[in-house]
Amino acid sequence: MGILRLIARIMGRISTFRSYQFVLLLAAALAVVAFYYFGSERQNFSSTTKRIKQSQASHNTNRNDADLTVDTRLPHPAGSEEQGGVEHDLGGESEGFMSRRGDSGAVDQHYHALMMFTKVDKSRSLQDKFRVAMLSMVKLARFMEGEVLVLHFVSDPASRDLGEKMLQELLLDATFKYEVLFHDVEALTQKLFPIVEAMQKHFSSGSGAYYSDAIFFLSVAMHHIMPESLTRILQLDLDLKYRTNIRDLFQEFDLFPPGAVIGITREMQPVYRHTFWQYRKENPESKVGEPPPDGLPGFNSGVMLLDLGAMRASALYNQLLEPSNVAKLADQYRFRGHLGDQDFFTMIGMEHPELFYSLACGWNRQLCTWWRDHGYGEVFQLYYRCSGPVYIYHGNCNSPIPDD
């Protein structure tokens, strides 16, 4: 009853206003509401991100966006998780830089890709390679509505500063939603070192287990570093050039056979024919180091699909990370390498090929020909040839990448 009396009193007072006064009062009230509603943002972005969004909005005016309503490969997106956000708590070593998101409020599907981005500030060559990689990726990438490409960069502070500036330009023409996260290399190394210390002496260029080398084994133990909500991720080198929609690469996760934890292409040079020379001498009938299709040429880690969920669940894979098992296999194969994670995956792949899904060579078309001119010219083409379409060029050992 009190409320009714109050309403009646208000209505009585309103009735005493002249009609034009009431109109002015109503207009003022609407102006206040509009200020608070339209003046507030739905999402909190850094000042840098706001500038990016404004710049992109201006740049994209009057431009037709790509049609993202058609799934180019499968009716249901593979290689993604339905989760509300990707700014994971990794012990304080990751931080969002920029994002381009929709405003529907719906939960998006996230596709994760990670690149090492250290010491880039000191290398013009790395900067040029990164530019080629990102521009080609952005040009061809197509994602459906409600999908987000999440780009992770493992970086030092100086390289991060440079990366932020470069990405403002390199992501300008993106027709898809994206998010960018930088991970501090020092913080990740601290977590990795206890896990991979024992294997470093077998697969590092130095003579001992150097602390700084641990980051080159990130892919080996990423399932222990990233949060469990993150179940699939690509790890990609900087010296790549994309010739197809990167979303199609995520579809390869769906083709993993039971037990496989990593998707990877074979090595396209006789690197491991050389590295396993002693084992091959002692076991002349072995296929270790032999070229495809029947041999075991080893792997190249320039493009990798890491099924982190499967890596966590695989008792076999985690047993192979134990120092005693690493030492046992290294001794069995007389193995001493210098290529970090690639050497480790190659070695365990000789013994347990079921852990790996073999990507077509076109997903990592390596261009390096170093071993052709260093003693292996007669057999080089047996390793180097790659039939079928090329989806990604890999300019390893500073090889030039075709302009097409």
C-alpha positions as CSV (number, residue, x, y, z in Angstrom):
1,M,0.0,0.0,0.0
2,G,2.9,2.4,0.8
3,I,4.3,1.9,-2.7
4,L,0.9,2.7,-4.3
5,R,0.6,5.9,-2.3
6,L,4.1,6.9,-3.3
7,I,3.3,6.3,-7.0
8,A,0.1,8.3,-6.7
9,R,2.0,11.2,-5.1
10,I,4.6,11.1,-7.9
11,M,1.9,11.0,-10.6
12,G,0.1,13.9,-8.9
13,R,3.3,16.0,-9.0
14,I,4.0,15.1,-12.6
15,S,0.4,16.2,-13.5
16,T,1.3,19.7,-12.2
17,F,4.1,20.2,-14.8
18,R,3.3,21.9,-18.0
19,S,3.5,19.6,-21.0
20,Y,6.7,21.2,-22.3
21,Q,8.4,20.8,-18.9
22,F,7.5,17.1,-18.8
23,V,9.1,16.6,-22.3
24,L,12.3,18.4,-21.2
25,L,12.5,16.2,-18.1
26,L,11.9,13.0,-20.1
27,A,14.6,14.0,-22.6
28,A,17.1,14.7,-19.9
29,A,16.4,11.2,-18.3
30,L,16.9,9.5,-21.7
31,A,20.2,11.4,-22.2
32,V,21.6,10.1,-18.9
33,V,20.6,6.5,-19.7
34,A,22.2,6.7,-23.1
35,F,25.4,8.1,-21.7
36,Y,25.8,5.2,-19.2
37,Y,24.7,2.5,-21.6
38,F,26.5,3.5,-24.8
39,G,29.5,5.0,-23.1
40,S,30.5,1.8,-21.4
41,E,32.3,-1.1,-23.1
42,R,31.2,-4.7,-22.9
43,Q,34.7,-6.0,-22.6
44,N,37.8,-4.7,-20.8
45,F,40.8,-4.2,-23.2
46,S,44.2,-2.7,-22.7
47,S,44.7,0.8,-24.2
48,T,46.8,-0.9,-26.9
49,T,44.0,-3.2,-27.8
50,K,41.6,-0.4,-28.1
51,R,43.8,1.3,-30.6
52,I,44.1,-1.9,-32.5
53,K,40.4,-2.3,-32.7
54,Q,39.9,1.3,-33.7
55,S,42.5,1.0,-36.4
56,Q,41.1,-2.2,-37.7
57,A,37.6,-0.8,-37.8
58,S,38.8,2.1,-39.8
59,H,40.8,-0.1,-42.1
60,N,38.0,-2.6,-42.7
61,T,35.3,0.0,-43.6
62,N,33.5,-0.8,-46.8
63,R,35.3,-4.1,-47.1
64,N,33.4,-7.4,-47.4
65,D,34.5,-9.9,-44.8
66,A,35.2,-13.5,-45.9
67,D,32.4,-16.0,-45.8
68,L,33.0,-17.9,-42.5
69,T,29.7,-19.8,-42.6
70,V,31.1,-22.7,-44.7
71,D,33.2,-25.4,-43.1
72,T,35.9,-26.2,-45.6
73,R,36.7,-29.6,-44.4
74,L,34.4,-31.2,-41.8
75,P,30.9,-30.5,-40.5
76,H,32.1,-30.3,-37.0
77,P,35.3,-28.3,-36.1
78,A,38.1,-30.5,-34.8
79,G,41.0,-29.6,-32.7
80,S,39.2,-27.1,-30.5
81,E,37.8,-26.8,-27.0
82,E,34.7,-25.1,-25.9
83,Q,35.9,-22.8,-23.1
84,G,35.0,-19.3,-22.0
85,G,38.5,-17.8,-22.2
86,V,42.1,-18.5,-22.9
87,E,43.9,-16.2,-20.5
88,H,45.0,-19.1,-18.5
89,D,46.9,-18.9,-15.2
90,L,50.4,-20.2,-16.1
91,G,52.0,-18.9,-12.9
92,G,52.0,-15.3,-14.0
93,E,54.1,-15.8,-17.1
94,S,51.4,-15.2,-19.7
95,E,49.6,-12.1,-20.6
96,G,47.1,-11.2,-23.2
97,F,48.1,-8.5,-25.6
98,M,45.3,-8.0,-28.1
99,S,42.1,-9.6,-29.2
100,R,39.5,-9.3,-31.8
101,R,36.3,-10.9,-30.6
102,G,32.6,-11.0,-31.3
103,D,30.1,-9.4,-29.0
104,S,27.5,-12.1,-29.1
105,G,28.4,-13.3,-25.6
106,A,28.4,-17.0,-26.8
107,V,31.1,-19.4,-25.8
108,D,33.6,-19.5,-28.7
109,Q,35.7,-22.5,-29.9
110,H,39.4,-21.8,-29.6
111,Y,42.2,-23.1,-31.9
112,H,45.6,-22.8,-30.3
113,A,49.0,-22.3,-32.0
114,L,52.3,-21.6,-30.3
115,M,55.6,-20.1,-31.7
116,M,58.9,-19.5,-30.1
117,F,59.7,-15.8,-30.3
118,T,63.0,-15.3,-28.4
119,K,65.9,-13.1,-29.4
120,V,63.9,-11.8,-32.3
121,D,64.8,-8.2,-31.4
122,K,68.4,-9.0,-32.2
123,S,67.9,-10.7,-35.5
124,R,66.6,-8.9,-38.7
125,S,66.5,-12.3,-40.3
126,L,64.0,-13.7,-37.7
127,Q,61.9,-10.5,-38.1
128,D,61.7,-11.0,-41.8
129,K,60.8,-14.7,-41.4
130,F,58.1,-13.8,-38.9
131,R,56.6,-11.3,-41.3
132,V,56.4,-13.8,-44.1
133,A,54.8,-16.4,-41.8
134,M,52.2,-14.1,-40.3
135,L,51.2,-12.4,-43.5
136,S,50.8,-15.7,-45.3
137,M,48.8,-17.2,-42.4
138,V,46.5,-14.2,-42.1
139,K,45.9,-13.9,-45.8
140,L,44.6,-17.5,-46.1
141,A,43.1,-18.2,-42.7
142,R,39.4,-18.7,-42.6
143,F,37.4,-19.6,-39.5
144,M,33.7,-20.0,-38.9
145,E,31.5,-17.8,-36.8
146,G,32.2,-18.5,-33.1
147,E,35.7,-19.7,-33.7
148,V,38.9,-18.0,-32.4
149,L,42.5,-18.5,-33.4
150,V,44.6,-18.1,-30.2
151,L,48.3,-17.2,-31.0
152,H,50.8,-18.0,-28.2
153,F,54.3,-16.5,-28.3
154,V,57.1,-17.7,-25.9
155,S,59.2,-14.6,-25.6
156,D,61.7,-12.5,-23.8
157,P,60.8,-8.9,-22.8
158,A,62.6,-7.1,-25.6
159,S,61.3,-9.5,-28.3
160,R,57.8,-9.1,-26.9
161,D,57.9,-5.4,-27.2
162,L,58.9,-5.7,-30.8
163,G,56.3,-8.5,-31.4
164,E,53.5,-6.3,-30.1
165,K,54.5,-3.5,-32.6
166,M,54.8,-5.9,-35.5
167,L,51.5,-7.7,-34.8
168,Q,49.6,-4.4,-35.0
169,E,50.4,-4.4,-38.7
170,L,50.6,-8.1,-39.4
171,L,47.1,-8.8,-38.0
172,L,45.5,-5.8,-39.5
173,D,43.9,-7.7,-42.4
174,A,42.6,-10.6,-40.3
175,T,39.1,-11.6,-41.3
176,F,38.7,-13.9,-38.3
177,K,38.6,-13.5,-34.5
178,Y,41.9,-13.9,-32.7
179,E,43.6,-13.5,-29.4
180,V,47.3,-13.1,-28.7
181,L,49.1,-14.3,-25.6
182,F,52.8,-13.8,-24.7
183,H,54.5,-16.3,-22.3
184,D,57.6,-15.3,-20.5
185,V,60.5,-17.6,-21.6
186,E,62.2,-17.4,-18.2
187,A,59.1,-18.5,-16.3
188,L,58.5,-21.4,-18.6
189,T,62.1,-22.5,-18.5
190,Q,62.0,-22.6,-14.7
191,K,59.1,-25.1,-15.0
192,L,60.6,-27.1,-17.8
193,F,64.2,-27.5,-16.5
194,P,63.4,-30.2,-13.8
195,I,61.5,-32.2,-16.3
196,V,63.9,-32.2,-19.2
197,E,67.3,-31.7,-17.5
198,A,68.2,-35.4,-17.8
199,M,67.6,-35.6,-21.5
200,Q,69.5,-32.4,-22.4
201,K,72.9,-34.0,-22.4
202,H,71.7,-36.4,-25.1
203,F,69.9,-33.9,-27.4
204,S,71.6,-30.5,-26.9
205,S,74.5,-28.9,-28.7
206,G,76.4,-28.3,-25.5
207,S,78.3,-30.8,-23.4
208,G,76.0,-30.5,-20.4
209,A,72.4,-29.9,-19.3
210,Y,72.3,-26.1,-19.8
211,Y,69.5,-24.3,-18.1
212,S,68.8,-22.1,-21.1
213,D,68.5,-25.1,-23.4
214,A,65.5,-26.4,-21.6
215,I,63.1,-24.2,-23.6
216,F,64.0,-26.2,-26.7
217,F,62.2,-29.1,-25.1
218,L,58.9,-27.3,-24.5
219,S,56.9,-29.5,-26.8
220,V,58.2,-32.6,-25.0
221,A,56.7,-31.6,-21.7
222,M,54.1,-29.0,-22.7
223,H,51.3,-31.2,-21.3
224,H,52.8,-30.6,-17.9
225,I,53.1,-26.9,-18.3
226,M,49.8,-25.8,-19.9
227,P,46.6,-26.0,-17.9
228,E,44.5,-29.1,-18.3
229,S,41.7,-27.1,-20.0
230,L,44.0,-26.7,-23.0
231,T,44.0,-30.1,-24.8
232,R,45.3,-29.5,-28.3
233,I,47.8,-27.0,-29.7
234,L,50.0,-26.6,-32.8
235,Q,53.7,-25.7,-32.3
236,L,55.1,-23.9,-35.3
237,D,58.5,-22.6,-36.3
238,L,58.8,-19.0,-37.4
239,D,60.4,-19.8,-40.8
240,L,57.2,-21.0,-42.4
241,K,55.1,-19.8,-45.3
242,Y,51.4,-20.9,-45.4
243,R,49.8,-21.9,-48.7
244,T,46.4,-23.0,-47.2
245,N,44.0,-22.2,-44.5
246,I,45.7,-23.0,-41.1
247,R,42.3,-24.2,-39.9
248,D,42.7,-27.3,-42.1
249,L,45.8,-28.3,-40.2
250,F,43.7,-28.6,-37.0
251,Q,41.5,-31.1,-38.7
252,E,44.4,-33.5,-38.8
253,F,43.9,-34.1,-35.1
254,D,40.8,-35.9,-36.0
255,L,42.8,-38.5,-37.9
256,F,45.1,-39.6,-35.0
257,P,45.0,-43.4,-34.5
258,P,44.4,-44.7,-31.0
259,G,47.5,-44.3,-28.9
260,A,49.0,-41.4,-31.0
261,V,49.9,-38.3,-29.0
262,I,51.8,-36.2,-31.6
263,G,51.3,-35.4,-35.3
264,I,54.6,-34.7,-37.1
265,T,56.2,-35.0,-40.5
266,R,59.3,-37.0,-41.4
267,E,62.7,-35.4,-41.7
268,M,63.4,-34.7,-45.4
269,Q,67.2,-34.9,-45.2
270,P,69.5,-37.8,-44.3
271,V,70.1,-36.2,-40.9
272,Y,69.4,-39.3,-38.9
273,R,71.1,-41.6,-41.4
274,H,74.2,-39.7,-40.2
275,T,73.3,-39.4,-36.5
276,F,72.6,-43.1,-36.1
277,W,75.7,-44.1,-38.0
278,Q,77.1,-46.3,-35.2
279,Y,73.8,-48.1,-34.5
280,R,73.4,-48.7,-38.3
281,K,77.0,-50.1,-38.4
282,E,76.2,-52.5,-35.6
283,N,72.8,-53.3,-37.0
284,P,73.2,-53.3,-40.9
285,E,69.7,-54.8,-41.5
286,S,68.0,-52.0,-39.5
287,K,65.6,-49.5,-41.1
288,V,66.7,-46.9,-38.7
289,G,67.8,-43.8,-40.6
290,E,66.7,-45.3,-44.0
291,P,64.6,-43.2,-46.4
292,P,60.9,-43.6,-46.9
293,P,58.6,-45.2,-47.7
294,D,60.0,-48.3,-45.9
295,G,62.7,-46.7,-43.8
296,L,62.7,-44.7,-40.5
297,P,64.2,-41.3,-41.5
298,G,63.2,-39.6,-38.2
299,F,61.1,-36.5,-37.7
300,N,61.2,-32.7,-38.2
301,S,59.7,-30.5,-35.5
302,G,59.0,-27.4,-37.6
303,V,55.2,-28.2,-37.6
304,M,53.7,-30.3,-34.8
305,L,50.3,-31.2,-33.6
306,L,50.4,-31.8,-29.8
307,D,47.4,-33.6,-28.4
308,L,48.1,-32.5,-24.8
309,G,45.1,-34.5,-23.5
310,A,46.5,-37.7,-25.0
311,M,50.0,-36.9,-23.8
312,R,48.7,-36.6,-20.3
313,A,46.8,-39.8,-20.5
314,S,49.5,-41.9,-22.1
315,A,51.3,-44.0,-19.5
316,L,53.9,-45.0,-22.2
317,Y,54.8,-41.5,-23.3
318,N,55.2,-40.3,-19.7
319,Q,57.4,-43.3,-18.8
320,L,59.6,-42.4,-21.7
321,L,60.3,-39.0,-20.1
322,E,61.8,-40.6,-17.1
323,P,65.6,-40.1,-17.0
324,S,66.4,-43.8,-16.7
325,N,64.4,-44.6,-19.8
326,V,65.9,-41.7,-21.8
327,A,69.4,-42.9,-20.9
328,K,68.5,-46.5,-21.8
329,L,67.2,-45.6,-25.3
330,A,70.1,-43.2,-26.0
331,D,72.5,-46.0,-25.1
332,Q,70.6,-48.6,-27.1
333,Y,70.7,-46.5,-30.2
334,R,74.1,-45.0,-29.6
335,F,72.4,-41.7,-30.0
336,R,73.8,-38.2,-29.5
337,G,72.0,-35.3,-31.1
338,H,71.8,-31.6,-30.9
339,L,68.3,-30.7,-32.2
340,G,66.4,-30.7,-28.9
341,D,62.8,-32.0,-29.0
342,Q,63.2,-33.2,-32.6
343,D,65.9,-35.6,-31.5
344,F,63.9,-36.9,-28.6
345,F,60.8,-37.6,-30.7
346,T,62.9,-39.2,-33.4
347,M,64.6,-41.6,-30.9
348,I,61.4,-42.7,-29.2
349,G,59.7,-43.0,-32.6
350,M,62.3,-45.7,-33.6
351,E,61.1,-47.8,-30.7
352,H,57.4,-46.7,-30.4
353,P,56.1,-45.4,-33.7
354,E,52.5,-45.9,-32.4
355,L,52.9,-42.7,-30.4
356,F,53.1,-40.6,-33.6
357,Y,50.7,-39.7,-36.4
358,S,52.6,-39.2,-39.6
359,L,51.6,-35.9,-41.2
360,A,51.9,-35.7,-45.0
361,C,55.1,-34.1,-46.1
362,G,53.2,-31.2,-47.7
363,W,52.3,-29.9,-44.2
364,N,56.0,-29.3,-43.6
365,R,57.7,-29.1,-46.9
366,Q,61.3,-28.6,-45.8
367,L,63.6,-26.7,-48.2
368,C,67.0,-27.2,-46.7
369,T,69.5,-29.1,-48.9
370,W,72.6,-28.9,-46.6
371,W,73.2,-32.6,-46.5
372,R,73.1,-32.9,-50.2
373,D,76.5,-31.1,-50.4
374,H,78.0,-32.8,-47.3
375,G,78.5,-36.4,-48.2
376,Y,75.0,-37.6,-49.0
377,G,74.4,-36.4,-52.5
378,E,73.8,-39.9,-53.9
379,V,70.9,-40.7,-51.5
380,F,69.6,-37.2,-50.9
381,Q,66.6,-37.2,-53.2
382,L,65.3,-40.4,-51.5
383,Y,64.7,-38.3,-48.4
384,Y,64.0,-34.9,-50.0
385,R,61.3,-35.8,-52.5
386,C,57.7,-35.0,-51.5
387,S,54.7,-35.9,-53.7
388,G,51.4,-34.2,-53.3
389,P,50.3,-30.6,-52.7
390,V,52.4,-28.3,-50.5
391,Y,50.4,-26.7,-47.7
392,I,53.3,-25.1,-45.7
393,Y,56.8,-24.3,-46.9
394,H,59.6,-24.6,-44.2
395,G,62.6,-22.5,-45.0
396,N,64.9,-24.4,-42.6
397,C,68.7,-23.7,-42.5
398,N,67.9,-20.2,-44.0
399,S,66.7,-21.7,-47.2
400,P,64.8,-19.3,-49.5
401,I,61.1,-19.8,-49.8
402,P,59.3,-19.7,-53.2
403,D,57.3,-16.5,-53.9
404,D,54.2,-18.4,-55.1
